[in-house]
Each structure stands twice: as C-alpha cells, then as structure tokens.
Amino acid sequence: MELAHTPAPVDSIGCDLLAIGVPDDGLAAALAPLGDAIAGDLVAAATAAEFSGKAGTIQVWPTLGRLAAPRIALVGLGDGSVDALRRAAGMVGSTARGRGDAHVVAVLGDLDHDATVAVVEGLAVGNYRYDRFKAEDARKAELEKVVLSGSFDEDGADLGLAIAYGQRLARDLVNGPAADVYPETLAETARQLAGDGLDVLVWDEARIKAEGMGGITAVGQGSDRPARFVHMSWTPAKARKKLVLVGKGVTFDAGGLSIKTSAGMQTMRCDMGGSAAVIGAMAAISRIAPDVEVHGIFGAVENMVSGNSYKLGDILSMYSGKTVEIHNTDAEGRLVLADCLAYGDALGADAMVDLATLTGAAVVALGSFYTGLFSHDDALADALLGAADDSGEGLWRMPFPEFYKDQLKGEWGTLKNVGGREGGAITAGLFLSEFVEKTPWAHLDIAGPAFFDKAFRHYAAGGTGAMVPSLVRWILS
C-alpha cells in the first residue's frame, strides 16, 4: 500500500473512493471544503440518516458526477483520539475492500507520528481479506494507494507499514488450512525471513528429542507431520535490551486421545496463533531494525490421534528436567510452551513474553476482544498494558495467585498438566511459570482475540494477528 499526500482540493482528485473524516457533531464543517455544489445535500442526507460522526460509523453515498470521485464515504472520527482515528481508517479500509476500491483519498486532518501509525494500521487491518481459495472473479481488489489530504509523519508511516506487514503475515498463517500450514511449513516461513540481521535456527524432530524437549516430542509424535523447534534472533551490534518472545505453535489440534468434538476442531488451525504472532512481530522488527536484541521461539506440532499418540498417564521428562503427568492430552499447548520457555529462560534476557491460544477459560472470562495477561512482574505487566493501549488492543491483567499451584501437584511426577476446571486460565499460566526461573516473564492468553468467528469492528472474520502491534510497540519502548 502506497501512502501519499496532496495539497490539491479533494473535490477535484480522481479516485475510487473519497473518505471524509467527521468528528462528533462536526458534519457541516467537515463537508464545507467540498463546496456548495454537494456539501449542503450531503449534510441534509447524512443528517436524515442520523449520521453524527460517532466513532465506528460510516456511510457511503454516490456523488452523481458532482465530484471527481464516484463515491464518498463519511466516516466518524468521534473525539478525534488516536484510537478513534485507527477505527475510522479501519472502516475506510474495510469499505474499500468490500467494493474493490484500490485508490482512496482520505481527509483525516493533519496526523502526527502516533496518529499516522494508527491510520496506516487501521487501513491495512480493515482492508485485509483471506480470499486465497475464492474464485478469481469473487476476489475484490486490495488498496494500492491512499492519498491523505493532510500532512502525515513519514517515520510513522514506515512504522505503521512494518507493523501491518507483520500482522498480515500472522493473519495469513492463522487463516491457512492445516494441510498447508503444518510444522515443517511454519518453520520454513520463519526460515524465509532470515537475512539482513535476522537469523533463524530450526531443529528437526530428532534434534528436539536429543535435546530433551519431552513436551514437544510427546505432543508431536501422534502426527505424520514431524515437529519442529524454531529460534529466530535479531541481534544488533549494540543492543539496549535483550527480549524473548515465545509462541504456541500447534498447527492443528484434534485434542489427541482426549479428542475434541467435530465442532470443536473446526477452527483448530488457529491454535498456532501464538507462534504466528511471534513470526509476525519478528518480521516487523527485521524491517524496523531497533537497537534491541529480540529472540522469537516456538515449537511447532500437530496434536493428532494415532497409535503413536502420547497417552493419559504418561510421565514426560521436560527440557527443564521437571516431569509432567498427563491427565488430558488436549492440554498440549502448555507442554510445548514449557520446553520453549525453559530454553528461552537460559538465554539471559531482560524479559520474556509468551503468547498462546491456551484456554477456553480465558474466552469465557474475557470474551473475544481481550487477551488475558498473567505476570508476577508489575513493571513488565504495566509496559505491556501500555503498549496494548497504544495499539488499540484489549489486554486485561488477571489474578495470578501462587496458592492455586496446589491444583497442579503431581502424584507420580513433578506436576500434572491440568489443574481442574476452576480457574483454568490461571492454573495454565501457573503451570508455565514452573519453567521460568530467572527471567521477568509474562504470559498472554490470546485464545479469544486470535481468531474471530465473525466480523468484529473493522476486522474480517478469521485470524487477527492479535498482539503483533502491541509486541512491536513494547519492544520499541
């Protein structure tokens, strides 16, 4: 998507769609630059349709040849905040994609750095569709060029485009069917990003087993698709900080021998949303090139049913040396993460964050918009909450009491892999905490926002690339 600026009067610019931002109760002033030929009629029509400039609203009207653009969109800016601008741009991007408009002129005022980043993010998110398997004549054109009538920040545009690139990559991975996105191809996607300072290490199933990663080995052994372990690293010459991202990479989750229902499996290609976010964030970071050392780690597996599946009652020896009793093979993501977290903990980082579509309990508690944040480190939690707020993503800090660990005590091994029905998202996070000994750490349960079953705000249904924008902002901070 190309971003440009024009000083020309917007009523004279030829494009597919002219979008006018309208603040709360500012309709007449927003449309005045269009001139008397059409402004009065549009004000009357929009007022009759009860359009007031409220954030998250949009109306599209034909211009009937009275402007150079064939259609005009009035989009609500609400209070004009950065988040309102992001939503407005998202509505414009979504509307343009729905109509196949490739060239848009937008009147959103003069944009500072933060506003520019938000507008670019919104346009890209709203314009996204996963239409790879649609008939060619059913696909709508993507945005190719957006011309802003006001000024914008060039550095902000570059940052927004980098974040949009990473988020789009994550969405494509989550939306891709499990026949295409499986451990080997997920690892290969990461490997293809290598270069220009980004290194990628991939271990095959034999190396994973030899290194003692019992969680990844056990979960992956029931599939004909062999497991992979991936370590991506951005290492500038002089780094201010050293950070680690860890993602859950279950490319399809049938539940193993604790098999899911057919309905429960339908969208389980999304169970690698954590690893997709790590890949997306690392892709963005490689373009931004910050003076921060960043490591992206994930284990990629399929959790399938076969004669070689790991079993209830198995006791796994993990990378950390701890042992885990298996009480539910559908609580597999935490086993994969445990090995990755122990590996990441040994890197000597200043902070580590993991992301996982880990529990249905998080969705019950927080719904589809909010990611659950679990951490004992207040400074890290506050930094992540601030980054999410700046990104317009929902992040909610959850209670994380140590005494719930009693539910995880093993009879035969160190731990059980489940702690019972009560507090399921909390006990899942506490299980992971057993594999982090020295690094400030936070766990993000993205089970809700990683995949939308239906369109929400300016997001199309499907993968969202949840937390990629927040991770990038956290790293840059």
C-alpha positions as CSV (number, residue, x, y, z in Angstrom):
1,M,0.0,0.0,0.0
2,E,1.4,3.3,-1.1
3,L,0.8,6.4,1.1
4,A,1.0,9.9,-0.4
5,H,0.0,13.5,0.4
6,T,-1.8,16.0,-1.8
7,P,-2.4,19.7,-1.3
8,A,-5.0,19.7,-4.1
9,P,-8.7,20.4,-3.4
10,V,-10.2,17.0,-2.6
11,D,-13.3,17.6,-4.7
12,S,-11.1,17.7,-7.8
13,I,-9.0,14.5,-7.2
14,G,-9.9,11.4,-9.2
15,C,-10.0,8.2,-7.1
16,D,-12.3,5.2,-6.5
17,L,-13.4,6.5,-3.1
18,L,-13.2,9.8,-1.3
19,A,-13.3,9.4,2.5
20,I,-14.1,12.3,4.7
21,G,-13.5,12.1,8.5
22,V,-16.3,13.7,10.5
23,P,-15.8,14.5,14.2
24,D,-18.6,14.3,16.7
25,D,-21.3,16.8,15.6
26,G,-19.0,18.4,13.1
27,L,-20.7,17.3,9.9
28,A,-21.2,20.7,8.2
29,A,-17.7,21.9,8.9
30,A,-16.2,18.6,7.7
31,L,-18.0,18.8,4.4
32,A,-17.6,22.5,3.7
33,P,-14.4,22.1,1.7
34,L,-16.4,20.2,-0.9
35,G,-18.2,23.4,-2.0
36,D,-21.8,24.4,-2.2
37,A,-22.4,22.0,-5.2
38,I,-22.7,19.0,-3.0
39,A,-21.9,19.8,0.6
40,G,-25.4,21.0,1.5
41,D,-27.1,18.0,0.0
42,L,-24.7,15.6,1.8
43,V,-25.3,17.3,5.1
44,A,-29.0,17.0,4.7
45,A,-28.9,13.3,3.6
46,A,-26.5,12.3,6.4
47,T,-28.5,14.2,9.0
48,A,-31.6,12.4,7.8
49,A,-29.8,9.1,8.1
50,E,-28.8,10.1,11.7
51,F,-25.1,10.2,11.0
52,S,-23.4,12.3,13.6
53,G,-19.7,11.5,13.3
54,K,-19.7,8.9,16.1
55,A,-16.6,6.7,16.1
56,G,-17.0,3.4,14.3
57,T,-19.7,4.6,11.9
58,I,-19.5,5.0,8.2
59,Q,-21.9,5.9,5.4
60,V,-21.2,5.7,1.6
61,W,-23.0,7.9,-1.0
62,P,-22.8,8.2,-4.7
63,T,-21.6,11.6,-5.9
64,L,-23.6,11.5,-9.1
65,G,-20.8,13.2,-11.1
66,R,-20.6,16.2,-8.8
67,L,-17.2,15.3,-7.6
68,A,-14.2,13.7,-9.3
69,A,-14.7,10.6,-7.1
70,P,-17.7,8.4,-8.0
71,R,-18.4,7.6,-4.2
72,I,-17.9,9.4,-1.0
73,A,-17.6,7.9,2.5
74,L,-18.4,9.8,5.6
75,V,-16.6,8.1,8.5
76,G,-16.9,9.0,12.1
77,L,-13.9,10.3,14.0
78,G,-15.7,10.6,17.3
79,D,-13.5,12.5,19.7
80,G,-10.5,12.5,17.3
81,S,-8.4,10.4,19.5
82,V,-5.7,8.1,18.1
83,D,-7.8,5.1,18.7
84,A,-10.8,6.7,17.0
85,L,-8.6,7.5,14.0
86,R,-7.5,3.9,13.9
87,R,-11.1,2.7,13.8
88,A,-12.1,5.2,11.2
89,A,-9.2,4.2,9.0
90,G,-10.2,0.6,9.5
91,M,-13.7,1.3,8.4
92,V,-12.4,3.0,5.3
93,G,-10.1,0.1,4.5
94,S,-12.9,-2.4,5.0
95,T,-15.4,-0.4,2.9
96,A,-12.8,-0.1,0.1
97,R,-12.1,-3.8,0.1
98,G,-15.8,-4.7,0.0
99,R,-16.1,-2.6,-3.1
100,G,-12.8,-3.4,-4.7
101,D,-11.6,0.3,-4.5
102,A,-7.8,0.3,-5.0
103,H,-7.3,4.1,-4.9
104,V,-8.6,6.1,-1.9
105,V,-8.3,9.8,-1.0
106,A,-8.8,10.4,2.8
107,V,-9.5,13.6,4.6
108,L,-8.5,12.8,8.2
109,G,-6.7,16.0,9.2
110,D,-3.0,16.6,9.9
111,L,-1.5,13.5,11.5
112,D,1.3,13.4,14.0
113,H,3.6,10.4,14.5
114,D,1.2,8.3,16.6
115,A,-1.8,9.2,14.6
116,T,0.0,8.3,11.3
117,V,0.9,4.8,12.7
118,A,-2.6,4.2,13.8
119,V,-4.2,5.3,10.5
120,V,-1.8,3.0,8.5
121,E,-2.5,0.1,10.8
122,G,-6.3,0.7,10.6
123,L,-6.3,0.9,6.8
124,A,-4.3,-2.3,6.5
125,V,-6.3,-4.3,9.1
126,G,-9.6,-3.2,7.6
127,N,-8.6,-3.9,4.1
128,Y,-7.4,-7.4,4.8
129,R,-9.3,-10.5,3.5
130,Y,-8.2,-14.1,3.2
131,D,-9.5,-14.9,-0.2
132,R,-6.8,-17.3,-1.5
133,F,-9.4,-20.0,-2.1
134,K,-12.1,-17.8,-3.6
135,A,-12.9,-17.9,-7.3
136,E,-10.9,-15.2,-9.1
137,D,-13.9,-13.3,-10.1
138,A,-15.1,-13.2,-6.5
139,R,-12.0,-11.5,-5.1
140,K,-12.0,-7.8,-4.5
141,A,-9.0,-5.6,-5.3
142,E,-6.8,-4.5,-2.4
143,L,-5.9,-1.0,-1.5
144,E,-2.9,0.1,-3.6
145,K,-2.7,3.8,-2.9
146,V,-4.1,6.1,-0.2
147,V,-3.7,9.8,-0.6
148,L,-4.1,11.9,2.5
149,S,-5.2,15.5,2.2
150,G,-3.5,16.5,5.5
151,S,0.1,16.1,6.5
152,F,1.5,12.9,8.0
153,D,4.7,11.7,9.6
154,E,7.0,9.7,7.3
155,D,8.6,7.8,10.1
156,G,5.2,6.9,11.4
157,A,4.1,5.7,8.0
158,D,7.1,3.4,7.8
159,L,6.5,2.0,11.3
160,G,2.8,1.5,10.5
161,L,3.6,-0.3,7.3
162,A,6.1,-2.6,9.1
163,I,3.6,-3.5,11.8
164,A,0.9,-4.0,9.1
165,Y,3.3,-6.3,7.2
166,G,3.9,-8.4,10.3
167,Q,0.3,-8.5,11.3
168,R,-0.8,-9.6,7.8
169,L,1.7,-12.4,7.8
170,A,0.4,-13.6,11.1
171,R,-3.2,-13.5,9.8
172,D,-2.3,-15.4,6.7
173,L,-0.6,-18.1,8.8
174,V,-3.6,-18.4,11.2
175,N,-6.1,-18.5,8.3
176,G,-4.2,-21.0,6.3
177,P,-5.6,-24.5,6.3
178,A,-3.7,-27.2,8.3
179,A,-3.0,-29.0,5.0
180,D,-0.8,-26.0,4.1
181,V,0.4,-24.7,7.4
182,Y,1.9,-27.6,9.4
183,P,5.1,-27.8,11.5
184,E,7.5,-28.0,8.6
185,T,5.9,-25.2,6.5
186,L,5.6,-23.0,9.6
187,A,9.3,-23.4,10.3
188,E,10.0,-22.7,6.6
189,T,8.0,-19.5,6.8
190,A,10.3,-18.4,9.6
191,R,13.4,-19.5,7.8
192,Q,12.5,-17.5,4.7
193,L,12.6,-14.3,6.8
194,A,16.2,-14.8,7.6
195,G,18.7,-12.2,6.3
196,D,19.6,-8.6,7.0
197,G,20.4,-9.3,10.6
198,L,17.7,-11.8,11.3
199,D,18.9,-15.4,11.9
200,V,16.8,-18.5,12.1
201,L,17.7,-21.8,13.6
202,V,15.4,-24.9,13.0
203,W,15.7,-28.2,14.8
204,D,14.0,-31.3,13.4
205,E,12.3,-34.0,15.5
206,A,15.4,-36.0,16.1
207,R,17.3,-32.9,17.4
208,I,14.3,-32.0,19.6
209,K,14.2,-35.4,21.2
210,A,18.0,-35.5,21.6
211,E,17.9,-32.1,23.4
212,G,15.4,-33.5,25.9
213,M,12.3,-31.5,24.9
214,G,9.9,-34.1,26.1
215,G,6.8,-31.9,25.8
216,I,7.3,-31.0,22.1
217,T,8.3,-34.6,21.3
218,A,5.3,-36.1,23.0
219,V,2.6,-33.8,21.6
220,G,4.1,-34.1,18.1
221,Q,4.6,-37.9,18.0
222,G,1.0,-38.7,17.2
223,S,1.2,-37.0,13.8
224,D,2.7,-37.9,10.5
225,R,3.9,-34.3,10.3
226,P,7.1,-34.2,12.4
227,A,7.6,-31.5,15.0
228,R,9.9,-28.5,14.6
229,F,11.6,-26.2,17.0
230,V,12.4,-22.7,15.8
231,H,14.7,-19.9,17.2
232,M,14.6,-16.6,15.4
233,S,17.0,-13.9,16.6
234,W,17.5,-10.2,15.8
235,T,20.9,-9.2,17.2
236,P,22.1,-5.7,16.6
237,A,25.7,-4.8,17.2
238,K,24.8,-2.6,20.2
239,A,21.6,-3.6,22.0
240,R,19.9,-1.7,24.8
241,K,17.9,-4.7,26.0
242,K,17.5,-8.4,25.3
243,L,14.0,-9.7,25.0
244,V,12.4,-13.1,24.2
245,L,9.1,-13.9,22.6
246,V,7.7,-17.4,22.8
247,G,4.7,-18.7,20.9
248,K,2.5,-21.7,20.9
249,G,2.7,-23.4,17.5
250,V,0.1,-26.2,17.5
251,T,-0.8,-26.1,13.8
252,F,-3.8,-28.3,14.2
253,D,-5.3,-29.5,17.5
254,A,-7.5,-32.6,17.4
255,G,-7.1,-33.0,21.1
256,G,-5.0,-36.1,20.9
257,L,-6.6,-39.1,22.7
258,S,-8.7,-36.7,24.7
259,I,-10.3,-35.9,21.3
260,K,-12.3,-32.8,20.6
261,T,-15.8,-32.8,19.1
262,S,-16.1,-32.1,15.3
263,A,-17.4,-28.6,16.1
264,G,-14.5,-28.1,18.5
265,M,-12.0,-29.0,15.8
266,Q,-13.4,-26.9,13.1
267,T,-11.2,-23.8,13.6
268,M,-8.3,-25.5,15.3
269,R,-5.9,-24.4,12.6
270,C,-5.9,-21.2,14.7
271,D,-4.1,-23.0,17.6
272,M,-0.8,-21.7,16.3
273,G,-1.8,-18.1,16.8
274,G,0.9,-17.5,19.3
275,S,3.7,-18.7,17.0
276,A,2.1,-16.7,14.2
277,A,2.3,-13.5,16.4
278,V,5.9,-14.2,17.1
279,I,6.8,-14.7,13.4
280,G,4.8,-11.5,12.6
281,A,6.5,-9.5,15.3
282,M,9.9,-10.7,14.2
283,A,9.1,-9.9,10.6
284,A,8.2,-6.3,11.6
285,I,11.3,-6.0,13.8
286,S,13.6,-7.0,11.0
287,R,12.2,-4.1,8.9
288,I,12.3,-1.6,11.8
289,A,15.8,-2.6,12.9
290,P,15.7,-1.4,16.5
291,D,18.7,-1.4,18.8
292,V,17.1,-4.1,20.9
293,E,18.1,-7.8,20.8
294,V,15.0,-9.9,20.2
295,H,14.6,-13.7,20.2
296,G,11.5,-15.4,18.8
297,I,11.0,-19.0,19.8
298,F,8.3,-21.6,19.1
299,G,7.7,-25.3,19.0
300,A,5.6,-26.4,16.0
301,V,3.5,-29.6,16.3
302,E,0.2,-31.2,15.3
303,N,-1.8,-32.8,18.2
304,M,-3.3,-35.8,16.4
305,V,-4.8,-39.2,17.2
306,S,-2.8,-42.3,16.2
307,G,-1.3,-45.4,17.6
308,N,1.8,-43.4,18.5
309,S,-0.1,-40.6,20.3
310,Y,1.0,-39.7,23.8
311,K,-1.3,-41.1,26.4
312,L,-3.1,-40.3,29.5
313,G,-1.0,-41.3,32.4
314,D,2.3,-40.8,30.6
315,I,5.0,-39.0,32.5
316,L,7.1,-36.7,30.4
317,S,10.6,-35.5,31.1
318,M,10.9,-31.9,30.1
319,Y,13.7,-29.7,28.8
320,S,14.0,-28.2,32.3
321,G,14.4,-31.5,34.0
322,K,11.0,-31.5,35.6
323,T,8.5,-34.3,35.0
324,V,4.8,-33.9,34.0
325,E,1.9,-36.3,34.4
326,I,-0.5,-36.3,31.5
327,H,-4.1,-36.0,32.7
328,N,-5.5,-34.5,29.5
329,T,-3.9,-34.8,26.1
330,D,-5.9,-31.7,24.9
331,A,-3.9,-29.6,27.4
332,E,-1.0,-29.9,25.0
333,G,0.0,-26.3,24.3
334,R,1.4,-25.8,27.7
335,L,3.7,-28.8,27.2
336,V,5.1,-27.3,24.1
337,L,5.5,-23.9,25.6
338,A,7.1,-25.3,28.7
339,D,10.1,-26.6,26.7
340,C,10.3,-23.3,24.8
341,L,10.2,-21.2,28.0
342,A,12.9,-23.2,29.6
343,Y,15.1,-22.8,26.5
344,G,14.3,-19.0,26.5
345,D,14.9,-18.7,30.2
346,A,18.5,-19.9,29.6
347,L,19.2,-17.0,27.2
348,G,19.7,-14.5,30.0
349,A,17.2,-12.0,28.7
350,D,15.8,-8.8,30.4
351,A,12.3,-10.0,29.9
352,M,10.3,-12.8,28.2
353,V,6.7,-12.9,27.0
354,D,4.8,-15.9,25.7
355,L,1.6,-15.9,23.7
356,A,-0.8,-18.8,23.3
357,T,-4.3,-19.7,22.4
358,L,-4.1,-21.6,25.6
359,T,-7.5,-22.0,27.4
360,G,-11.2,-21.8,26.7
361,A,-11.4,-20.4,30.2
362,A,-9.8,-17.2,29.1
363,V,-12.5,-16.8,26.4
364,V,-15.3,-17.4,29.0
365,A,-13.8,-14.8,31.3
366,L,-12.8,-12.1,28.9
367,G,-14.7,-12.7,25.6
368,S,-13.2,-12.3,22.1
369,F,-11.6,-8.9,22.4
370,Y,-9.4,-9.2,25.4
371,T,-6.2,-11.0,25.9
372,G,-5.5,-12.3,29.4
373,L,-2.2,-11.1,31.0
374,F,-0.7,-13.1,33.7
375,S,2.5,-12.0,35.4
376,H,4.1,-11.5,38.8
377,D,6.3,-8.7,37.5
378,D,4.5,-5.3,37.8
379,A,6.9,-3.3,35.7
380,L,6.6,-5.8,32.8
381,A,2.8,-6.0,33.1
382,D,2.5,-2.2,33.1
383,A,4.7,-1.9,30.0
384,L,2.7,-4.5,28.1
385,L,-0.6,-2.9,29.2
386,G,0.7,0.5,27.9
387,A,1.8,-1.0,24.6
388,A,-1.6,-2.6,24.1
389,D,-3.5,0.6,24.9
390,D,-1.4,2.5,22.4
391,S,-2.2,-0.3,19.8
392,G,-5.9,-0.3,20.4
393,E,-5.7,-4.0,21.5
394,G,-7.6,-5.3,24.5
395,L,-5.3,-6.6,27.3
396,W,-6.5,-7.3,30.8
397,R,-4.3,-8.3,33.8
398,M,-5.7,-11.3,35.6
399,P,-5.1,-12.5,39.2
400,F,-2.2,-14.9,39.5
401,P,-2.1,-16.4,43.0
402,E,0.6,-18.8,43.8
403,F,-1.7,-20.9,46.1
404,Y,-3.6,-22.2,43.1
405,K,-0.5,-24.2,42.2
406,D,-1.7,-26.8,44.7
407,Q,-4.1,-27.9,42.0
408,L,-1.1,-28.8,39.8
409,K,0.8,-31.1,42.3
410,G,1.6,-34.4,40.7
411,E,1.3,-37.8,42.3
412,W,3.9,-39.5,40.1
413,G,5.8,-36.6,38.6
414,T,6.6,-33.0,39.5
415,L,3.4,-31.6,38.0
416,K,0.1,-32.5,36.4
417,N,-0.6,-30.8,33.1
418,V,-4.1,-29.7,34.2
419,G,-5.3,-28.2,37.5
420,G,-9.1,-28.9,37.2
421,R,-12.0,-26.9,35.9
422,E,-11.8,-24.0,38.4
423,G,-9.5,-21.1,37.4
424,G,-8.4,-22.9,34.3
425,A,-6.7,-20.0,32.7
426,I,-4.9,-19.1,35.9
427,T,-3.6,-22.7,36.6
428,A,-2.5,-23.0,33.0
429,G,-0.4,-19.9,33.5
430,L,0.9,-21.2,36.8
431,F,2.0,-24.4,35.1
432,L,4.0,-22.3,32.6
433,S,5.6,-20.4,35.5
434,E,7.2,-23.6,36.7
435,F,9.5,-23.5,33.7
436,V,10.7,-19.9,34.1
437,E,13.2,-19.5,36.9
438,K,15.2,-16.3,36.4
439,T,13.7,-14.1,33.7
440,P,11.0,-11.5,34.2
441,W,8.1,-13.1,32.4
442,A,4.5,-12.6,31.3
443,H,2.0,-15.0,29.8
444,L,-0.6,-13.7,27.3
445,D,-3.6,-16.0,26.7
446,I,-4.9,-14.9,23.3
447,A,-7.5,-17.6,22.9
448,G,-10.2,-15.0,22.4
449,P,-8.8,-12.4,20.1
450,A,-6.5,-14.6,17.9
451,F,-9.5,-15.7,15.8
452,F,-12.9,-14.1,15.3
453,D,-15.7,-16.4,14.3
454,K,-17.5,-13.4,12.7
455,A,-16.5,-9.9,11.6
456,F,-15.8,-7.5,14.5
457,R,-15.4,-3.8,14.2
458,H,-13.1,-3.4,11.1
459,Y,-11.7,-6.9,11.3
460,A,-12.9,-9.6,8.9
461,A,-13.8,-13.0,10.4
462,G,-10.8,-15.3,10.9
463,G,-7.2,-14.7,12.1
464,T,-6.4,-11.3,13.6
465,G,-2.7,-11.2,14.1
466,A,-3.5,-10.4,17.8
467,M,-0.8,-8.7,19.8
468,V,1.6,-8.2,16.9
469,P,1.2,-4.4,17.2
470,S,1.5,-4.5,20.9
471,L,4.6,-6.6,20.9
472,V,6.3,-4.3,18.4
473,R,5.4,-1.2,20.5
474,W,6.6,-3.0,23.7
475,I,9.9,-3.9,22.0
476,L,10.4,-0.3,20.7
477,S,9.7,1.1,24.2
